[in-house]
Amino acid sequence: MKLHTLARLSPVLLLVFVAGCTTYYRINDHASGRVYYTTDYDRSDSGAIIFEDAKSRSKITLQSSEIREISRADFQAGKNK
């Protein structure tokens, strides 16, 4: 009986675990003064960062930027401005 209950709860527990592992970032573009929000970014060989802006869903590449980890609430508020 316990194994059956665990099997039924496994998808729910996995979803809670995966949802809790997201990291949120605010990226400030020094050149334009714009602020972007994303959950992931990469660095190119030249040192630029590449990411998808959460608001516009556009792929962005920046040479000079500041990346800060932020809370989910700050991410949601910034994305919805």
C-alpha positions as CSV (number, residue, x, y, z in Angstrom):
1,M,0.0,0.0,0.0
2,K,2.8,2.5,0.8
3,L,4.6,1.8,-2.5
4,H,1.3,2.5,-4.4
5,T,0.9,5.8,-2.5
6,L,4.5,6.8,-3.2
7,A,4.1,5.9,-6.9
8,R,1.0,8.2,-7.1
9,L,2.8,11.1,-5.4
10,S,6.1,10.8,-7.4
11,P,5.0,13.1,-10.3
12,V,3.8,15.8,-7.9
13,L,7.0,15.6,-5.9
14,L,9.1,15.8,-9.0
15,L,7.2,18.9,-10.2
16,V,7.6,20.7,-6.9
17,F,11.4,19.9,-7.0
18,V,11.9,21.1,-10.6
19,A,9.8,24.2,-10.1
20,G,11.8,25.2,-7.0
21,C,15.2,24.9,-8.9
22,T,14.7,27.9,-11.2
23,T,17.2,30.7,-10.8
24,Y,16.1,34.2,-11.9
25,Y,18.4,36.9,-13.2
26,R,18.2,40.7,-13.9
27,I,20.7,41.8,-16.6
28,N,21.6,45.4,-16.9
29,D,23.0,46.5,-20.3
30,H,25.6,49.2,-19.5
31,A,25.6,50.5,-23.1
32,S,21.8,51.2,-23.4
33,G,20.7,51.3,-19.8
34,R,18.0,48.7,-20.6
35,V,17.2,46.0,-18.0
36,Y,16.4,42.4,-19.1
37,Y,15.0,39.4,-17.1
38,T,15.9,35.8,-17.8
39,T,16.2,32.4,-16.1
40,D,19.3,31.2,-18.0
41,Y,22.3,32.7,-19.9
42,D,25.5,31.5,-21.6
43,R,28.8,33.2,-22.3
44,S,30.4,33.2,-25.8
45,D,34.1,32.7,-26.4
46,S,34.5,36.5,-26.6
47,G,32.9,37.0,-23.2
48,A,29.5,38.3,-24.3
49,I,26.4,36.9,-22.7
50,I,23.6,35.3,-24.7
51,F,20.1,34.9,-23.2
52,E,16.4,34.9,-24.0
53,D,14.6,38.0,-22.6
54,A,11.6,36.8,-20.6
55,K,9.5,39.8,-21.6
56,S,10.0,39.9,-25.4
57,R,11.2,36.3,-25.9
58,S,14.0,37.7,-28.0
59,K,17.4,36.3,-28.1
60,I,19.8,38.9,-26.8
61,T,23.6,39.2,-27.0
62,L,25.4,41.8,-24.8
63,Q,29.1,42.6,-24.6
64,S,29.0,44.8,-21.5
65,S,26.5,43.9,-18.8
66,E,25.8,43.3,-15.1
67,I,24.1,40.0,-14.1
68,R,22.3,39.8,-10.7
69,E,20.5,36.8,-9.2
70,I,17.1,38.0,-8.0
71,S,14.0,36.5,-6.3
72,R,11.0,35.0,-8.2
73,A,8.9,38.0,-7.1
74,D,11.3,40.5,-8.4
75,F,11.6,38.5,-11.7
76,Q,7.8,38.5,-12.1
77,A,7.4,42.2,-11.3
78,G,10.2,43.2,-13.7
79,K,9.0,40.9,-16.5
80,N,5.5,42.3,-16.3
81,K,6.4,46.0,-16.3
